[in-house]
Amino acid sequence: MGMLLRAVVLLFLVLTAISGIRRIFGMLVSSGRDSESLNSSGNMVKDPVCGTYVSPQTAFSARNEFFCSEECRTKFLTPR
């Protein structure tokens, strides 16, 4: 019984450490990505298909809408 408890505690500690590392790494990656995608005025636009925020300078556009990818643009323009 003691070995099982030790294994569970060790597993919990390992998973907690992995979660913390992912959180720290995610903050570092997202902060760099955000600064690259901001336009000169700092405005972002929301893709109406997937909800991703993109810079109007790098976005795909159609009908006064902005899209994160050609795929989202095509989905928006394709009649249902």
N, C-alpha and C positions, 0 to 999 in steps of 0.2 A: 504494500500500500504506500509506503514511504517513497519508493522509486517512482510510482505513478504520479504522486503529488509533485515531486521534483521535476519530472518531465513536463507536467502541465505548467508549472511556474516558469521553467526555462523557455518553453514555447511561447508563453505570454510575453516574456521579456524580449525575445527575439522579434516577435511580431510588432511589439511596441517600438523597438529600435528601428525596424524597417519602415514603419509608418512615419516616424520622425524624420528619417533621412529623406524619404519621398517628399514630405512636406517642405523641407528646407530646399531640396533640389528644385521642386516645383516653383517656389517663390523666386529663386534665382533665374530660372528659365523664363517665367512669365514676365518678370520685370524687364528683362532685356527685350523680349518680344513686343511689349507694350510701347516702349520708347521708339522702336523701329517703325511701328505701324501708325504712329500719330502723324497727322499732317501738320503743316506749319502753324495752323490756328489751334491745333490740339483737338479738333472735332473728329468724332468717329460716327459712322453710320451703321445701322443694323440691317443685316441681310434679312429680307422678309420671308425667306424660305426656311433657313436653319437657325436664324437668330444670332449668328456670329457678328461681332462688331469689327468693321474693317475701315481702313482709311479710304476716303473717296479717291485719293490719288492712285491707289493700287487696286481698287475694286473694279469688277466688271459692271457695266451699267446698261440699262435698257428701260425705256419708259419712265425716266426720272427716278428709278430705283437703283440701288447699288447691291452687288452680290459678291460673296467671298470667292466664288469659283464659277467657271463656265457651266458646271453641272447644275448649280443652284439657279443660274440665269436661265438655262434651258428648261428646268422644271417650272419656273415661274411663267415662261412664255408659252409653254405647251398647253393647248386647250384641254380641258378635262371632259 
